[in-house]
Amino acid sequence: MSLLHTVEVPRRPVSLLEPVIGAERYAELTRTADRVRSAVAGRTIWNVNSTATGGGVAEMLQVLVGYVQDLGIPTGWLVITGDAGFFAITKRLHNQIHGRMDGGPLGAAEAGHYAQMLAADAVELAARVRPGDVVLLHDPQTAGLAAPLAQAGARVVWRCHIGVDWENDATRAAWEFLRPQLAAAEAYVFSRREYVPSWIPADKAWIIPPSIDPFSPKNQELDADTVQAILLKLGVLDGGAATAPARFVRRDGDVDVVRRPAGVVAEGRPGPADPVLVQVSRWDRLKDMAGVMQAFADHVAPGGEGYLMLIGPAVNDVSDDPEGAAVYGECLLQWRDLSAAARARILLVTLPLDDTDENAAMVNALQRHAAVIAQKSLAEGFGLTVAEGMWKGRPVIGSAVGGIIDQVANGTGILLPDPADLTAFGAAARMLLTEKDTAERMGRAARAHVREQYVGDIHLLRYARLLGTLIGED
Ligand code: UDP
């Protein structure tokens, strides 16, 4: 049995991007691709991570690897295997990088198991990767591959998709574990400058934030009738029959319709013209759905306009995510304790996860229907929901934490310096739900900012700069 799995990614025509990014940027992308192609000169650029589906990294690789293939640059995506013990260790590393010391620091036994598992993967990788090939290793699961791959002659880059902009014992423990594993990497990539640990030399640290794909089910254009049809299907809108099918295009290009309803806890629902404030998040305390609800109940519902929808994944399968179920349960109790007037304006919405593309289309329609997007996180790595909302031309009310700070540029929304300040959040929500011209102006700026910074071509150009330094002068 092979430990290594090759992900076959369908080629994605980069020409799709031209109408979105304009002729000039498109020309820069193809010019840069020409340069990279000649610098690469027969090598292959490999991505290595530990999952082909699920999660933001896999979602991004599906898109970017597809574009790079279309640009004629040899590239591949390999997924490593580990046993349950290995993934328990890497989950602890993940949490430690986020500052949570789950189960104490990792000791010699864990280091041994981690190394042993990756040594087996490395043997197979070394047979695939040729000397001179560039290998992009993603996240802590792959860090221990840096040394064996470098020994096999590969040029190794490690990309860390997570981080926090402070240190504590947990983050220090994680880096103490990872640092020796990563000594052989020639470059390190982080989503934000603030996430680069201090032991990484400045000239080896690269900043490449995530990107969104305008054509994925999560972000593809949906006209107003389709948005309304999806919301009616979900059961979050009052009145009216759908005037169009609840249609969306799957990642493989097939056209389908949203069929499943959402789980909706509500005593009132907005009409099609009522302004809605939306926060889409996992049911995680750090996303502070509870704070959004309280702020809306206390500062918007009395006298202000609009509705609030708190939207997250279905939590039926308690064993799958016990913390998510607990947080959702707390929100439900809190909602029941609200005044009847507040309850009538606040909906708790859970989206079925049975079909990833359908779930994404639901999120897309809800973000498009929103007048205002909230992301009131108490802590945040990047916060893709922010870019997703902004891409749909919506202003964002976000806490000034993590990647939300980078995304909510001047004039694109409202950044709240204190994430726990419910009065400030309530005032911002009340203002943007009422002042439609301001909300629309900010929404236009928001979309423009995402187009400038967070669409795939920008992501690829940032990688190209790194490659230029790594192999350009060989
Ligand atoms: N998301 C989703 N369905 C849900 C809730 C969230 O598809 O019911 C998506 C959301 O659209 C975003 C991702 O999950 O793409 C969450 O990423 P983000 O960076 O905002 O936060 P994370 O969950 O990684 O902390």
Boltz pocket constraint, residues with backbone or C-beta under 6 A from the ligand:
constraints:
  - pocket:
      binder: B
      contacts: [[A, 56], [A, 218], [A, 280], [A, 281], [A, 282], [A, 311], [A, 312], [A, 313], [A, 314], [A, 351], [A, 359], [A, 360], [A, 363], [A, 382], [A, 383], [A, 384], [A, 385], [A, 386], [A, 388]]
      max_distance: 6.0
